[in-house]
Amino acid sequence: MVDVLALVEARLTTALGEPDARAAVTFLGTDRIEVLRFPGEDVVRYATLGMSAHPMTDPTALVADPVQGPRAELVLSVRRGVADTDKVLRPLAVLAASPQVEGVVVAPGSSLDVGEALWPGAPFSSVLVAEAGGLVEDLELDAPLDPVRFLPLLPMTPNEAAWKRVHGAQALQERWLTNGTDLRDPSRRSVPLD
């Protein structure tokens, strides 16, 4: 059997450079999830490693397929030096463990909530999962395995999360775009929603 996580780490390193830090979290009944930090000049990126070890399973399925099904890792990009964003490691690991713990399939357009600030003083406790393929290309695996998708996370304020539940992910993304919202700003305010 192919070592999916070794291939995932190699893809992340190729796309983002060498990580300068990593943290590992294990939740009861789940596999270990690591979060890698990739420093950049203006932006620091955090990527999960471990979520893609197993395919995500539809929670309504009677039996989990151990081979086929969507696989993903999460990537968060924030501006450096504005906030203590390194504390996001545990919340990111919680989000990455949600397919194993809660039986959810994480896909573009979904909202994920950790129930607390993503880092100290953060105005965000939830994220919008964006479309893959921009920053890190999908990792094709040998058939019958599905490719690993690297899903960007866009932090949402509570007001934005509530607005998204009513109007949808596309409408919120259009609102961000129209207002020139810097989604990498770790201390940004909510976009105007009236």
MDAnalysis code that builds the backbone (N, CA, C; Angstrom):
import MDAnalysis as mda
import numpy as np

u = mda.Universe.empty(582, n_residues=194, atom_resindex=np.repeat(np.arange(194), 3), trajectory=True)
u.add_TopologyAttr("name", ["N", "CA", "C"] * 194)
u.add_TopologyAttr("resid", np.arange(1, 195))
u.add_TopologyAttr("resname", ["MET", "VAL", "ASP", "VAL", "LEU", "ALA", "LEU", "VAL", "GLU", "ALA", "ARG", "LEU", "THR", "THR", "ALA", "LEU", "GLY", "GLU", "PRO", "ASP", "ALA", "ARG", "ALA", "ALA", "VAL", "THR", "PHE", "LEU", "GLY", "THR", "ASP", "ARG", "ILE", "GLU", "VAL", "LEU", "ARG", "PHE", "PRO", "GLY", "GLU", "ASP", "VAL", "VAL", "ARG", "TYR", "ALA", "THR", "LEU", "GLY", "MET", "SER", "ALA", "HIS", "PRO", "MET", "THR", "ASP", "PRO", "THR", "ALA", "LEU", "VAL", "ALA", "ASP", "PRO", "VAL", "GLN", "GLY", "PRO", "ARG", "ALA", "GLU", "LEU", "VAL", "LEU", "SER", "VAL", "ARG", "ARG", "GLY", "VAL", "ALA", "ASP", "THR", "ASP", "LYS", "VAL", "LEU", "ARG", "PRO", "LEU", "ALA", "VAL", "LEU", "ALA", "ALA", "SER", "PRO", "GLN", "VAL", "GLU", "GLY", "VAL", "VAL", "VAL", "ALA", "PRO", "GLY", "SER", "SER", "LEU", "ASP", "VAL", "GLY", "GLU", "ALA", "LEU", "TRP", "PRO", "GLY", "ALA", "PRO", "PHE", "SER", "SER", "VAL", "LEU", "VAL", "ALA", "GLU", "ALA", "GLY", "GLY", "LEU", "VAL", "GLU", "ASP", "LEU", "GLU", "LEU", "ASP", "ALA", "PRO", "LEU", "ASP", "PRO", "VAL", "ARG", "PHE", "LEU", "PRO", "LEU", "LEU", "PRO", "MET", "THR", "PRO", "ASN", "GLU", "ALA", "ALA", "TRP", "LYS", "ARG", "VAL", "HIS", "GLY", "ALA", "GLN", "ALA", "LEU", "GLN", "GLU", "ARG", "TRP", "LEU", "THR", "ASN", "GLY", "THR", "ASP", "LEU", "ARG", "ASP", "PRO", "SER", "ARG", "ARG", "SER", "VAL", "PRO", "LEU", "ASP"])
u.atoms.positions = np.array([
    [0.848, -1.196, 0.000],
    [0.000, 0.000, 0.000],
    [0.882, 1.244, 0.000],
    [0.488, 2.240, -0.756],
    [1.252, 3.469, -0.885],
    [1.186, 4.270, 0.418],
    [2.298, 4.936, 0.756],
    [2.338, 5.792, 1.946],
    [1.821, 7.170, 1.542],
    [0.513, 7.360, 1.703],
    [-0.138, 8.593, 1.256],
    [0.472, 9.806, 1.942],
    [0.722, 9.716, 3.252],
    [1.190, 10.891, 3.990],
    [2.593, 11.325, 3.568],
    [3.442, 10.379, 3.208],
    [4.777, 10.745, 2.718],
    [4.657, 11.509, 1.402],
    [3.758, 11.070, 0.528],
    [3.531, 11.767, -0.743],
    [2.931, 13.152, -0.514],
    [2.023, 13.246, 0.452],
    [1.393, 14.530, 0.778],
    [2.436, 15.506, 1.302],
    [3.283, 15.047, 2.209],
    [4.312, 15.939, 2.756],
    [5.270, 16.397, 1.653],
    [5.620, 15.503, 0.749],
    [6.500, 15.871, -0.363],
    [5.828, 16.923, -1.249],
    [4.530, 16.781, -1.502],
    [3.808, 17.758, -2.330],
    [3.768, 19.120, -1.635],
    [3.510, 19.117, -0.322],
    [3.489, 20.377, 0.430],
    [4.851, 21.065, 0.398],
    [5.911, 20.287, 0.584],
    [7.267, 20.844, 0.597],
    [7.634, 21.403, -0.773],
    [7.245, 20.706, -1.828],
    [7.506, 21.191, -3.179],
    [6.793, 22.513, -3.434],
    [5.557, 22.623, -2.978],
    [4.751, 23.819, -3.248],
    [5.078, 24.984, -2.319],
    [5.383, 24.692, -1.046],
    [5.486, 25.752, -0.038],
    [6.879, 25.924, 0.557],
    [7.806, 25.030, 0.239],
    [9.140, 25.087, 0.834],
    [9.231, 24.193, 2.058],
    [10.344, 24.280, 2.745],
    [10.549, 23.445, 3.942],
    [9.782, 24.026, 5.124],
    [9.079, 23.186, 5.881],
    [8.421, 23.699, 7.086],
    [9.468, 24.038, 8.150],
    [9.185, 25.073, 8.940],
    [10.128, 25.435, 9.998],
    [9.625, 24.990, 11.371],
    [8.424, 24.435, 11.426],
    [7.893, 23.914, 12.687],
    [6.780, 22.923, 12.373],
    [6.554, 22.024, 13.317],
    [5.446, 21.076, 13.194],
    [4.980, 20.694, 14.588],
    [3.710, 20.430, 14.682],
    [3.133, 19.995, 15.948],
    [2.217, 18.816, 15.645],
    [2.121, 17.908, 16.568],
    [1.276, 16.727, 16.379],
    [0.231, 16.668, 17.484],
    [-0.971, 16.281, 17.110],
    [-2.065, 16.135, 18.063],
    [-2.737, 14.801, 17.778],
    [-3.054, 14.077, 18.837],
    [-3.801, 12.835, 18.692],
    [-5.037, 12.934, 19.567],
    [-6.183, 12.695, 18.973],
    [-7.439, 12.706, 19.709],
    [-7.855, 11.259, 19.934],
    [-8.546, 11.005, 21.014],
    [-8.980, 9.655, 21.361],
    [-9.736, 9.027, 20.191],
    [-9.289, 7.865, 19.762],
    [-9.956, 7.149, 18.691],
    [-9.610, 7.626, 17.289],
    [-8.597, 8.494, 17.154],
    [-8.230, 8.976, 15.820],
    [-6.747, 8.771, 15.576],
    [-6.367, 8.868, 14.312],
    [-4.959, 8.839, 13.962],
    [-4.333, 10.187, 14.297],
    [-3.039, 10.204, 14.360],
    [-2.290, 11.429, 14.644],
    [-2.450, 12.426, 13.501],
    [-2.654, 13.678, 13.862],
    [-2.732, 14.777, 12.894],
    [-1.572, 15.721, 13.190],
    [-0.811, 16.047, 12.162],
    [0.257, 17.027, 12.318],
    [-0.151, 18.315, 11.630],
    [0.389, 19.427, 12.127],
    [0.216, 20.713, 11.457],
    [1.613, 21.256, 11.204],
    [1.906, 21.555, 9.946],
    [3.213, 22.058, 9.545],
    [3.117, 23.563, 9.301],
    [4.163, 24.288, 9.693],
    [4.197, 25.728, 9.452],
    [5.239, 26.032, 8.383],
    [4.791, 26.772, 7.360],
    [5.666, 27.153, 6.251],
    [5.824, 28.666, 6.272],
    [7.025, 29.161, 6.612],
    [7.211, 30.606, 6.687],
    [7.382, 31.209, 5.302],
    [6.901, 32.412, 5.162],
    [7.106, 33.172, 3.936],
    [7.508, 34.585, 4.319],
    [7.823, 35.385, 3.347],
    [8.249, 36.750, 3.630],
    [7.148, 37.557, 4.301],
    [5.943, 37.510, 3.727],
    [4.816, 38.275, 4.268],
    [3.721, 37.396, 4.847],
    [3.667, 36.151, 4.410],
    [2.571, 35.253, 4.778],
    [3.147, 33.979, 5.367],
    [2.504, 33.487, 6.421],
    [2.858, 32.174, 6.960],
    [1.694, 31.239, 6.635],
    [2.052, 30.013, 6.258],
    [1.023, 29.033, 5.901],
    [1.096, 27.854, 6.862],
    [-0.067, 27.369, 7.221],
    [-0.189, 26.199, 8.083],
    [-0.926, 25.131, 7.285],
    [-0.382, 23.924, 7.261],
    [-1.016, 22.837, 6.504],
    [-1.131, 21.612, 7.388],
    [-2.262, 20.940, 7.306],
    [-2.444, 19.714, 8.075],
    [-1.786, 18.549, 7.336],
    [-1.425, 17.542, 8.092],
    [-0.850, 16.317, 7.541],
    [-1.399, 15.161, 8.359],
    [-2.241, 14.347, 7.746],
    [-2.838, 13.215, 8.449],
    [-4.300, 13.011, 8.102],
    [-4.971, 14.076, 7.727],
    [-6.388, 13.992, 7.375],
    [-6.597, 13.097, 6.153],
    [-5.630, 13.095, 5.241],
    [-5.780, 12.345, 3.985],
    [-5.361, 10.875, 4.092],
    [-4.961, 10.437, 5.278],
    [-4.534, 9.038, 5.434],
    [-5.661, 8.064, 5.107],
    [-6.890, 8.494, 5.354],
    [-8.066, 7.657, 5.071],
    [-9.064, 8.483, 4.272],
    [-9.836, 7.842, 3.410],
    [-10.860, 8.593, 2.676],
    [-11.970, 9.046, 3.624],
    [-12.546, 10.210, 3.317],
    [-13.694, 10.673, 4.090],
    [-14.913, 9.885, 3.634],
    [-15.790, 9.584, 4.584],
    [-16.944, 8.744, 4.299],
    [-18.226, 9.514, 4.546],
    [-19.166, 9.351, 3.630],
    [-20.484, 9.951, 3.799],
    [-21.073, 9.438, 5.112],
    [-21.503, 10.352, 5.999],
    [-22.023, 9.910, 7.289],
    [-23.274, 9.044, 7.190],
    [-23.959, 9.052, 6.033],
    [-25.156, 8.223, 5.883],
    [-24.820, 6.817, 5.375],
    [-23.556, 6.583, 4.984],
    [-23.173, 5.261, 4.477],
    [-23.188, 4.242, 5.616],
    [-23.643, 3.047, 5.309],
    [-23.707, 2.007, 6.336],
    [-22.326, 1.475, 6.681],
    [-21.446, 1.403, 5.681],
    [-20.096, 0.886, 5.891],
    [-19.106, 1.864, 5.274],
    [-18.048, 2.155, 6.015],
    [-17.015, 3.059, 5.498],
    [-16.130, 2.304, 4.510],
    [-15.907, 2.895, 3.341],
    [-15.018, 2.301, 2.350],
    [-13.584, 2.654, 2.736],
    [-12.728, 1.654, 2.984],
    [-11.366, 1.955, 3.422],
    [-10.438, 2.420, 2.296],
    [-10.901, 2.376, 1.043],
    [-10.044, 2.716, -0.088],
    [-10.558, 3.934, -0.852],
    [-11.817, 3.886, -1.291],
    [-12.340, 4.954, -2.134],
    [-13.077, 6.004, -1.317],
    [-12.997, 7.232, -1.814],
    [-13.652, 8.352, -1.152],
    [-12.731, 9.556, -1.197],
    [-13.283, 10.750, -1.003],
    [-12.468, 11.958, -1.087],
    [-11.418, 12.029, 0.011],
    [-10.256, 12.560, -0.346],
    [-9.162, 12.770, 0.609],
    [-8.756, 14.231, 0.528],
    [-8.390, 14.802, 1.676],
    [-8.021, 16.218, 1.674],
    [-7.092, 16.542, 2.834],
    [-6.395, 17.663, 2.679],
    [-5.655, 18.317, 3.756],
    [-6.075, 19.775, 3.731],
    [-5.873, 20.471, 4.841],
    [-6.307, 21.856, 4.995],
    [-5.109, 22.793, 4.996],
    [-5.264, 23.974, 4.373],
    [-4.182, 24.959, 4.309],
    [-4.748, 26.321, 4.717],
    [-4.093, 26.957, 5.687],
    [-4.483, 28.290, 6.147],
    [-3.323, 29.242, 5.905],
    [-3.600, 30.386, 5.275],
    [-2.580, 31.402, 4.999],
    [-2.950, 32.688, 5.730],
    [-2.002, 33.236, 6.522],
    [-2.237, 34.491, 7.246],
    [-0.999, 35.382, 7.162],
    [-1.231, 36.685, 7.313],
    [-0.121, 37.647, 7.305],
    [0.743, 37.446, 8.544],
    [2.044, 37.580, 8.351],
    [2.997, 37.422, 9.456],
    [3.015, 38.649, 10.348],
    [3.316, 38.419, 11.635],
    [3.622, 39.494, 12.552],
    [2.457, 40.343, 13.009],
    [1.224, 39.989, 12.668],
    [0.063, 40.789, 13.058],
    [-0.590, 40.228, 14.315],
    [-0.565, 38.909, 14.473],
    [-1.201, 38.244, 15.617],
    [-0.417, 36.971, 15.933],
    [-0.698, 36.392, 17.104],
    [-0.027, 35.162, 17.531],
    [-0.718, 33.955, 16.889],
    [-0.568, 33.850, 15.567],
    [-1.297, 32.823, 14.818],
    [-0.738, 31.416, 15.021],
    [0.437, 31.276, 15.632],
    [0.968, 29.926, 15.857],
    [0.088, 29.116, 16.804],
    [-0.782, 29.775, 17.530],
    [-1.702, 29.065, 18.423],
    [-2.836, 28.399, 17.640],
    [-2.846, 28.545, 16.313],
    [-3.880, 27.942, 15.478],
    [-3.619, 26.444, 15.275],
    [-2.476, 25.951, 15.720],
    [-2.115, 24.556, 15.446],
    [-3.154, 23.566, 15.972],
    [-3.554, 23.710, 17.229],
    [-4.541, 22.770, 17.785],
    [-5.906, 22.914, 17.100],
    [-6.447, 24.146, 16.940],
    [-7.723, 24.248, 16.217],
    [-7.680, 23.652, 14.810],
    [-6.560, 23.822, 14.098],
    [-6.452, 23.208, 12.767],
    [-6.466, 21.685, 12.851],
    [-5.784, 21.150, 13.847],
    [-5.794, 19.691, 14.029],
    [-7.209, 19.200, 14.348],
    [-7.954, 19.963, 15.141],
    [-9.348, 19.607, 15.455],
    [-10.170, 19.557, 14.162],
    [-10.004, 20.570, 13.314],
    [-10.743, 20.590, 12.049],
    [-10.350, 19.412, 11.160],
    [-9.050, 19.098, 11.117],
    [-8.574, 17.997, 10.278],
    [-9.046, 16.639, 10.796],
    [-9.309, 16.550, 12.098],
    [-9.786, 15.286, 12.674],
    [-11.296, 15.124, 12.529],
    [-12.005, 16.175, 12.121],
    [-13.468, 16.109, 12.075],
    [-14.025, 14.994, 11.183],
    [-13.382, 14.631, 10.053],
    [-13.929, 13.491, 9.307],
    [-13.893, 12.187, 10.103],
    [-12.837, 11.975, 10.900],
    [-12.750, 10.757, 11.701],
    [-13.660, 10.831, 12.921],
    [-13.703, 11.993, 13.569],
    [-14.443, 12.134, 14.822],
    [-15.941, 12.273, 14.584],
    [-16.314, 13.140, 13.630],
    [-17.724, 13.454, 13.419],
    [-18.312, 12.814, 12.174],
    [-17.483, 12.170, 11.360],
    [-17.984, 11.535, 10.149],
    [-18.449, 12.526, 9.097],
    [-17.798, 13.688, 9.034],
    [-18.184, 14.668, 8.025],
    [-17.264, 14.565, 6.813],
    [-17.788, 14.956, 5.661],
    [-16.982, 15.061, 4.454],
    [-16.702, 16.551, 4.254],
    [-15.435, 16.930, 4.372],
    [-15.042, 18.325, 4.223],
    [-14.877, 18.613, 2.731],
    [-15.637, 19.594, 2.240],
    [-15.624, 19.910, 0.809],
    [-15.735, 21.421, 0.633],
    [-15.334, 21.933, -0.538],
    [-15.472, 23.364, -0.796],
    [-16.902, 23.838, -0.551],
    [-17.015, 25.000, 0.098],
    [-18.327, 25.553, 0.433],
    [-18.783, 25.214, 1.829],
    [-18.128, 24.222, 2.483],
    [-18.523, 23.872, 3.849],
    [-17.980, 24.878, 4.840],
    [-18.650, 24.931, 5.978],
    [-18.178, 25.720, 7.114],
    [-17.712, 24.758, 8.186],
    [-16.611, 25.105, 8.842],
    [-16.112, 24.323, 9.962],
    [-15.940, 25.279, 11.142],
    [-16.365, 24.855, 12.327],
    [-16.308, 25.722, 13.502],
    [-15.616, 24.984, 14.634],
    [-14.674, 25.675, 15.301],
    [-13.981, 25.062, 16.434],
    [-14.578, 25.488, 17.774],
    [-15.524, 26.438, 17.751],
    [-16.192, 26.834, 18.984],
    [-15.382, 27.753, 19.887],
    [-14.218, 28.179, 19.419],
    [-13.390, 29.121, 20.171],
    [-12.539, 29.882, 19.167],
    [-11.875, 30.933, 19.629],
    [-11.034, 31.725, 18.731],
    [-9.962, 30.844, 18.108],
    [-9.694, 31.051, 16.817],
    [-8.680, 30.251, 16.122],
    [-7.288, 30.472, 16.718],
    [-7.029, 31.660, 17.244],
    [-5.793, 31.983, 17.973],
    [-6.160, 33.086, 18.954],
    [-5.321, 33.377, 19.939],
    [-5.684, 34.380, 20.949],
    [-6.059, 35.727, 20.328],
    [-7.238, 36.211, 20.698],
    [-7.709, 37.495, 20.205],
    [-8.270, 37.477, 18.797],
    [-8.312, 36.312, 18.175],
    [-8.821, 36.225, 16.795],
    [-10.318, 36.526, 16.763],
    [-10.763, 37.289, 15.758],
    [-12.199, 37.530, 15.608],
    [-12.906, 36.382, 14.876],
    [-12.241, 35.252, 14.737],
    [-12.777, 34.114, 13.981],
    [-12.800, 32.849, 14.846],
    [-13.887, 32.086, 14.742],
    [-13.924, 30.751, 15.348],
    [-14.296, 29.704, 14.304],
    [-14.567, 30.164, 13.088],
    [-14.940, 29.233, 12.020],
    [-14.236, 29.617, 10.726],
    [-14.261, 28.687, 9.790],
    [-13.629, 28.898, 8.491],
    [-14.566, 28.440, 7.385],
    [-14.385, 29.050, 6.230],
    [-15.055, 28.601, 5.012],
    [-14.031, 27.802, 4.223],
    [-14.414, 26.625, 3.765],
    [-13.527, 25.795, 2.961],
    [-13.641, 26.248, 1.508],
    [-12.513, 26.644, 0.923],
    [-12.494, 27.160, -0.450],
    [-12.120, 26.050, -1.433],
    [-12.176, 26.379, -2.714],
    [-11.833, 25.434, -3.774],
    [-10.338, 25.125, -3.763],
    [-9.998, 23.892, -4.027],
    [-8.601, 23.455, -4.097],
    [-8.012, 23.814, -5.448],
    [-6.694, 23.626, -5.562],
    [-6.041, 23.735, -6.860],
    [-5.263, 25.002, -7.103],
    [-5.332, 25.969, -6.218],
    [-4.606, 27.209, -6.454],
    [-3.194, 27.162, -5.918],
    [-3.054, 27.078, -4.627],
    [-1.756, 27.153, -3.973],
    [-0.979, 25.836, -4.077],
    [-1.649, 24.737, -3.780],
    [-1.030, 23.406, -3.843],
    [-1.889, 22.544, -4.762],
    [-1.273, 22.020, -5.811],
    [-2.019, 21.190, -6.768],
    [-2.462, 19.885, -6.124],
    [-3.601, 19.361, -6.614],
    [-4.076, 18.059, -6.153],
    [-2.984, 17.016, -6.336],
    [-2.952, 16.046, -5.448],
    [-1.992, 14.948, -5.522],
    [-2.720, 13.711, -6.046],
    [-2.410, 13.335, -7.273],
    [-3.021, 12.142, -7.863],
    [-2.416, 10.897, -7.228],
    [-3.258, 9.949, -6.874],
    [-2.818, 8.673, -6.320],
    [-3.197, 7.565, -7.293],
    [-2.533, 6.415, -7.159],
    [-2.852, 5.284, -8.036],
    [-4.289, 4.829, -7.823],
    [-4.956, 4.468, -8.913],
    [-6.325, 3.956, -8.837],
    [-6.331, 2.705, -7.951],
    [-7.357, 2.501, -7.176],
    [-8.646, 3.207, -7.166],
    [-8.706, 4.375, -6.165],
    [-7.569, 4.812, -5.637],
    [-7.583, 5.881, -4.644],
    [-7.925, 7.227, -5.281],
    [-8.756, 7.996, -4.582],
    [-9.075, 9.353, -5.031],
    [-7.869, 10.255, -4.789],
    [-7.744, 11.360, -5.541],
    [-6.631, 12.287, -5.307],
    [-6.785, 13.009, -3.969],
    [-5.668, 13.488, -3.454],
    [-5.687, 14.316, -2.244],
    [-5.837, 15.763, -2.698],
    [-6.817, 16.451, -2.155],
    [-7.052, 17.861, -2.475],
    [-6.570, 18.705, -1.305],
    [-5.941, 19.824, -1.595],
    [-5.433, 20.727, -0.571],
    [-6.391, 21.917, -0.506],
    [-7.229, 21.927, 0.523],
    [-8.328, 22.872, 0.614],
    [-7.943, 24.107, 1.428],
    [-7.967, 25.293, 0.806],
    [-7.685, 26.515, 1.561],
    [-8.810, 26.815, 2.548],
    [-8.443, 27.360, 3.690],
    [-9.407, 27.766, 4.707],
    [-9.448, 29.289, 4.771],
    [-10.642, 29.846, 4.771],
    [-10.838, 31.291, 4.848],
    [-11.543, 31.603, 6.166],
    [-10.842, 32.243, 7.118],
    [-11.474, 32.537, 8.414],
    [-12.702, 33.425, 8.259],
    [-13.751, 33.096, 9.029],
    [-14.996, 33.869, 9.011],
    [-15.293, 34.409, 10.403],
    [-15.768, 35.648, 10.468],
    [-16.268, 36.188, 11.732],
    [-17.614, 35.522, 12.023],
    [-18.106, 35.580, 13.265],
    [-19.423, 34.993, 13.552],
    [-20.533, 35.574, 12.667],
    [-20.488, 36.888, 12.402],
    [-21.517, 37.493, 11.540],
    [-21.428, 36.951, 10.118],
    [-20.199, 36.790, 9.612],
    [-20.037, 36.242, 8.269],
    [-20.516, 34.794, 8.203],
    [-20.222, 34.017, 9.245],
    [-20.664, 32.614, 9.276],
    [-22.184, 32.527, 9.277],
    [-22.838, 33.395, 10.057],
    [-24.304, 33.393, 10.093],
    [-24.871, 33.828, 8.747],
    [-24.271, 34.835, 8.121],
    [-24.725, 35.329, 6.825],
    [-24.544, 34.244, 5.761],
    [-23.435, 33.521, 5.845],
    [-23.165, 32.434, 4.882],
    [-24.212, 31.329, 4.999],
    [-24.652, 31.021, 6.231],
    [-25.669, 29.974, 6.403],
    [-26.962, 30.335, 5.677],
    [-27.280, 31.624, 5.615],
    [-28.515, 32.070, 4.965],
    [-28.323, 32.234, 3.459],
    [-27.226, 32.859, 3.055],
    [-27.048, 33.249, 1.649],
    [-26.131, 32.324, 0.848],
    [-25.341, 31.498, 1.518],
    [-24.475, 30.558, 0.816],
    [-23.039, 31.033, 0.699],
    [-22.146, 30.076, 0.440],
    [-20.712, 30.341, 0.358],
    [-20.372, 31.266, -0.805],
    [-20.990, 31.055, -1.947],
    [-20.689, 31.867, -3.126],
    [-21.011, 33.326, -2.882],
    [-22.145, 33.590, -2.252],
    [-22.551, 34.975, -1.972],
    [-21.564, 35.645, -1.010],
    [-21.092, 34.907, -0.011],
    [-20.127, 35.481, 0.931],
    [-18.803, 35.773, 0.219],
    [-18.349, 34.855, -0.615],
    [-17.104, 35.084, -1.343],
    [-17.223, 36.287, -2.284],
    [-18.375, 36.451, -2.911],
    [-18.599, 37.619, -3.763],
    [-18.575, 38.900, -2.938],
    [-19.144, 38.864, -1.734],
    [-19.144, 40.024, -0.845],
    [-17.710, 40.392, -0.462],
    [-16.904, 39.374, -0.141],
    [-15.497, 39.621, 0.189],
    [-14.777, 40.266, -1.000],
    [-15.004, 39.719, -2.187],
    [-14.346, 40.217, -3.393],
    [-14.759, 41.663, -3.706],
    [-16.043, 41.929, -3.640],
    [-16.564, 43.266, -3.920],
    [-15.965, 44.311, -2.983],
    [-15.736, 43.927, -1.713],
    [-15.221, 44.859, -0.720],
    [-13.700, 44.842, -0.609],
    [-13.026, 44.066, -1.460],
    [-11.567, 44.011, -1.424],
    [-11.028, 43.504, -0.093],
    [-11.718, 42.532, 0.503],
    [-11.348, 42.006, 1.821],
    [-10.027, 41.252, 1.756],
    [-9.113, 41.578, 2.661],
    [-7.846, 40.853, 2.771],
    [-8.073, 39.656, 3.683],
    [-8.341, 38.508, 3.082],
    [-8.678, 37.312, 3.852],
    [-7.482, 36.734, 4.601],
    [-6.285, 37.253, 4.341],
    [-5.098, 36.788, 5.063],
    [-4.800, 37.644, 6.286],
    [-5.561, 38.717, 6.485],
    [-5.357, 39.605, 7.633],
    [-5.926, 38.935, 8.879],
    [-5.067, 38.527, 9.836],
    [-5.554, 37.793, 11.003],
    [-6.348, 38.629, 11.991],
    [-6.425, 39.953, 11.767],
    [-7.201, 40.791, 12.698],
    [-8.263, 41.604, 11.959],
    [-8.621, 41.176, 10.749],
    [-9.592, 41.948, 9.971],
    [-10.976, 41.938, 10.622],
    [-11.761, 42.912, 10.258],
    [-13.141, 43.005, 10.733],
    [-14.062, 42.322, 9.739],
    [-15.298, 42.133, 10.151],
    [-16.301, 41.527, 9.281],
    [-16.568, 42.418, 8.073],
    [-16.807, 41.784, 6.936],
    [-17.177, 42.520, 5.733],
    [-18.577, 43.111, 5.941],
    [-18.894, 44.269, 5.371],
    [-20.271, 44.801, 5.495],
    [-21.287, 43.808, 4.914],
    [-22.312, 43.504, 5.697],
    [-23.268, 42.467, 5.298],
    [-24.694, 42.993, 5.133],
    [-24.886, 44.321, 5.124],
    [-26.256, 44.842, 4.988],
    [-26.645, 45.006, 3.528],
])
